[in-house]
Amino acid sequence: MERYIPQGVCPSEIQFDIDNGIIKNVNFVGGCPGNLKAISRLIDGMAVDKVIETFKGNICQNQTSCVDQLARALENTK
């Protein structure tokens, strides 16, 4: 399992697995549980590159967002 400490958002950690370029088992520790669980379910089984393309640059506050931080975490695994 990969672990990433996001910056500028409510979750204290993002956890996920990558299997052959596919994201699985995404878990945001903290943050808005309903929204983040829904996002995690929607992207489970999606290609990592598609997740990065979809979420990178989506800004909420502090010039980032939870999904932008996930995209950054995924870029760090490449």
Backbone as CSV, one residue per row, in Angstrom:
resi,resn,N_x,N_y,N_z,CA_x,CA_y,CA_z,C_x,C_y,C_z
1,MET,0.833,-1.177,0.000,0.000,0.000,0.000,0.882,1.246,0.000
2,GLU,0.541,2.168,-0.876,1.223,3.461,-0.950,0.587,4.398,0.073
3,ARG,1.391,5.276,0.633,0.899,6.275,1.586,1.446,7.627,1.179
4,TYR,0.575,8.642,1.255,0.968,9.994,0.864,0.421,10.962,1.901
5,ILE,1.248,11.900,2.331,0.832,12.927,3.283,0.488,14.184,2.469
6,PRO,-0.804,14.487,2.343,-1.204,15.638,1.539,-0.922,16.962,2.248
7,GLN,-0.854,18.017,1.465,-0.592,19.362,1.977,-1.776,20.271,1.645
8,GLY,-2.224,21.076,2.620,-3.240,22.091,2.365,-4.666,21.608,2.298
9,VAL,-4.923,20.360,2.719,-6.286,19.803,2.721,-6.564,19.139,4.064
10,CYS,-7.805,18.782,4.286,-8.211,18.203,5.571,-7.679,16.790,5.842
11,PRO,-7.698,15.872,4.864,-7.184,14.531,5.158,-5.718,14.568,5.589
12,SER,-5.381,13.731,6.542,-4.000,13.670,7.030,-3.148,12.673,6.242
13,GLU,-3.810,11.803,5.485,-3.086,10.796,4.703,-3.989,10.283,3.594
14,ILE,-3.380,9.906,2.474,-4.081,9.215,1.400,-3.377,7.883,1.208
15,GLN,-4.148,6.808,1.226,-3.608,5.460,1.060,-4.224,4.853,-0.198
16,PHE,-3.440,4.068,-0.925,-3.952,3.440,-2.142,-3.002,2.346,-2.594
17,ASP,-3.526,1.478,-3.435,-2.730,0.447,-4.091,-2.739,0.731,-5.583
18,ILE,-1.662,0.347,-6.238,-1.589,0.397,-7.693,-1.193,-0.993,-8.164
19,ASP,-1.990,-1.525,-9.083,-1.737,-2.856,-9.630,-1.748,-2.749,-11.153
20,ASN,-0.575,-2.869,-11.768,-0.456,-2.784,-13.228,-1.086,-1.516,-13.787
21,GLY,-0.825,-0.386,-13.152,-1.327,0.891,-13.644,-2.767,1.197,-13.307
22,ILE,-3.358,0.379,-12.448,-4.754,0.549,-12.035,-4.794,0.896,-10.544
23,ILE,-5.585,1.906,-10.192,-5.694,2.316,-8.788,-6.780,1.496,-8.090
24,LYS,-6.465,1.104,-6.862,-7.398,0.300,-6.064,-7.278,0.700,-4.601
25,ASN,-8.331,0.421,-3.848,-8.317,0.567,-2.388,-7.915,1.957,-1.911
26,VAL,-8.475,2.992,-2.526,-8.159,4.362,-2.122,-8.844,4.658,-0.792
27,ASN,-8.085,5.234,0.132,-8.616,5.605,1.441,-8.038,6.957,1.844
28,PHE,-8.930,7.912,2.092,-8.521,9.210,2.627,-8.704,9.145,4.131
29,VAL,-7.677,9.442,4.896,-7.749,9.436,6.355,-8.096,10.852,6.792
30,GLY,-9.315,11.035,7.284,-9.813,12.353,7.649,-10.513,12.991,6.462
31,GLY,-10.922,14.225,6.635,-11.615,14.927,5.562,-13.109,14.661,5.591
32,CYS,-13.780,14.932,4.489,-15.239,14.769,4.359,-15.548,13.324,3.978
33,PRO,-15.941,12.504,4.932,-16.040,11.074,4.656,-17.001,10.693,3.534
34,GLY,-18.160,11.304,3.466,-19.118,10.932,2.421,-18.574,11.189,1.030
35,ASN,-18.073,12.389,0.811,-17.546,12.752,-0.508,-16.318,11.938,-0.870
36,LEU,-15.410,11.783,0.070,-14.166,11.089,-0.244,-14.369,9.591,-0.425
37,LYS,-15.306,8.997,0.307,-15.621,7.577,0.083,-16.243,7.389,-1.287
38,ALA,-17.112,8.319,-1.683,-17.745,8.225,-3.001,-16.703,8.331,-4.107
39,ILE,-15.793,9.287,-3.985,-14.728,9.441,-4.981,-13.892,8.171,-5.044
40,SER,-13.550,7.630,-3.885,-12.749,6.402,-3.835,-13.436,5.262,-4.560
41,ARG,-14.741,5.126,-4.380,-15.493,4.059,-5.064,-15.547,4.284,-6.565
42,LEU,-15.732,5.544,-6.968,-15.841,5.851,-8.388,-14.559,5.563,-9.155
43,ILE,-13.415,5.780,-8.526,-12.150,5.610,-9.252,-11.526,4.232,-9.074
44,ASP,-12.080,3.411,-8.189,-11.535,2.069,-7.984,-11.545,1.303,-9.304
45,GLY,-10.401,0.846,-9.734,-10.284,0.112,-10.991,-9.976,0.991,-12.192
46,MET,-9.795,2.293,-11.978,-9.498,3.227,-13.065,-7.990,3.278,-13.298
47,ALA,-7.611,3.566,-14.516,-6.195,3.714,-14.846,-5.620,4.921,-14.112
48,VAL,-4.427,4.758,-13.557,-3.761,5.828,-12.809,-3.652,7.086,-13.662
49,ASP,-3.256,6.941,-14.924,-3.101,8.110,-15.792,-4.426,8.854,-15.975
50,LYS,-5.521,8.148,-16.041,-6.842,8.777,-16.183,-7.213,9.541,-14.914
51,VAL,-6.903,8.982,-13.746,-7.173,9.665,-12.477,-6.367,10.960,-12.405
52,ILE,-5.100,10.889,-12.775,-4.252,12.084,-12.759,-4.820,13.132,-13.722
53,GLU,-5.145,12.722,-14.920,-5.688,13.629,-15.935,-6.991,14.279,-15.460
54,THR,-7.834,13.520,-14.795,-9.133,14.010,-14.355,-9.026,14.944,-13.162
55,PHE,-8.157,14.633,-12.209,-8.145,15.353,-10.935,-7.068,16.426,-10.794
56,LYS,-5.981,16.327,-11.536,-4.887,17.284,-11.370,-5.370,18.694,-11.710
57,GLY,-5.119,19.624,-10.795,-5.489,21.018,-11.022,-6.882,21.390,-10.571
58,ASN,-7.657,20.442,-10.042,-8.966,20.767,-9.475,-8.728,21.421,-8.124
59,ILE,-9.030,22.709,-8.039,-8.673,23.506,-6.875,-9.898,23.776,-5.999
60,CYS,-9.720,23.646,-4.697,-10.763,23.930,-3.720,-10.317,25.104,-2.843
61,GLN,-9.268,24.898,-2.097,-8.694,25.939,-1.238,-7.191,25.736,-1.184
62,ASN,-6.480,26.744,-0.725,-5.020,26.647,-0.603,-4.350,26.229,-1.902
63,GLN,-4.951,26.588,-3.026,-4.414,26.254,-4.350,-4.296,24.752,-4.593
64,THR,-5.156,23.960,-3.923,-5.177,22.513,-4.118,-6.543,21.987,-3.689
65,SER,-6.720,20.701,-3.687,-7.931,20.032,-3.207,-7.560,18.596,-2.861
66,CYS,-8.492,17.877,-2.281,-8.226,16.476,-1.933,-7.898,15.658,-3.182
67,VAL,-8.670,15.860,-4.265,-8.415,15.074,-5.472,-7.148,15.541,-6.187
68,ASP,-6.831,16.831,-6.112,-5.564,17.322,-6.660,-4.400,16.690,-5.911
69,GLN,-4.519,16.571,-4.605,-3.479,15.931,-3.807,-3.350,14.453,-4.169
70,LEU,-4.464,13.791,-4.452,-4.406,12.395,-4.898,-3.654,12.311,-6.224
71,ALA,-3.946,13.212,-7.145,-3.235,13.220,-8.431,-1.740,13.411,-8.217
72,ARG,-1.375,14.307,-7.318,0.045,14.531,-7.015,0.678,13.275,-6.408
73,ALA,-0.072,12.603,-5.546,0.433,11.371,-4.942,0.686,10.316,-6.020
74,LEU,-0.243,10.208,-6.946,-0.094,9.224,-8.016,1.076,9.578,-8.928
75,GLU,1.287,10.858,-9.188,2.438,11.264,-10.000,3.743,10.885,-9.304
76,ASN,3.758,10.949,-7.989,4.969,10.600,-7.236,5.307,9.121,-7.323
77,THR,4.364,8.287,-7.715,4.619,6.850,-7.812,5.227,6.476,-9.156
78,LYS,5.250,7.410,-10.083,5.750,7.110,-11.435,7.250,7.228,-11.498
